[in-house]
Amino acid sequence: MKELLEALREASRQAIDEAVDMDSLEALRIRYLGKKGELTALLKQMGRLSAEERPVIGQLANQIRTELENELDSRKAALAARMQELKLQSETLDVTMPGKEVKIGVRHPMYQVLDKLKEIFIGMGFAVVEDREVELAEYNFDKLNEAPNHPAREWTDTFYFTEDSSILLRTQTSPMQIHVMEKQKPSIRIIAPGRVYRKDEVDATHSPMFHQVEGMAIDKGVTMADLKGTLNEVARQLYGPDTVTRFRPHHFPFTEPSCEMDIQCYRCRGKGCPTCKGEGWIELLGAGMVHPKVLSGCGIDPEVYSGWAFGFGLERLALAYFKISDLRLIFENDVRFLEQF
Ligand code: PHE
């Protein structure tokens, strides 16, 4: 019995010395001192000992228990200290190391152009207004004098929410003319940028979602000359002082007379090239004098007030501004593309 106890004392001492972490220390404590541990097992055999041997062995066993407990404790403390040291080492901060570079993107090229436009228009006394993209057909079409059978109203062209074609995703920013005129009496000078939606397939010049910027000025004595003057000034501030524009007659239901404005091709300077499809000109926007019916529909007397409006595709303008050839690049958000601006 005595030999067995001595052997246990030796073996456990060595095992504790070699333990490398808290888990194995705990396993050793259970193995030797636990209820079903080796020391307990030995003590259970005490009954077989003689009356003289029993107290001696009992004393030895208690001594070994105390020793083991102390050894476990001190090994535990040593391990804890060692781990703390390792932790401190691994967490030391080398303040001389170079920092991690934080990559900051750039403002999307299209919004750079919009910012510039806002600046130009604000400089001329215009306010910037924004509003809903989900619109009533009444505002997108009816109040803009669009005929009940106008092709843009077709389900094949426009995204509708309701069977009765009364709620839709706006197909143009022109309903903003109505919203503004219903709320505000002249004089009015606004631009209204925002998203518009049409059922178009994606290609180099089309997308089912794109951005337009609407512009409108209503006051006493406003004429087509003001429209041309304003748009020419914007074109020059945007594309450079020698920018050449031209105005062609056109038709929109909500303006009369109506026109389209082109700029001379920035690639070929009017000679004709693939960018302008050989035309020498690039179509930029639709515009005109706000129709008297539209004015009176908003409670503005067309005998007293007149005004003009225009609308253009922001993507197309940005393409022209940065000389980008494909509309899809604007939406794909490929960093290799965006980094260039
Ligand atoms: N809303 C027209 C379009 O989407 C553009 C336009 C706006 C024309 C204002 C005239 C006046 O094509």
Residues whose N, C-alpha, C, O or C-beta is under 5 A from the ligand:
A	BS01	LIG	T171 Q172 S174 F252 T255 G286 A287 G288 A309 F310 G311
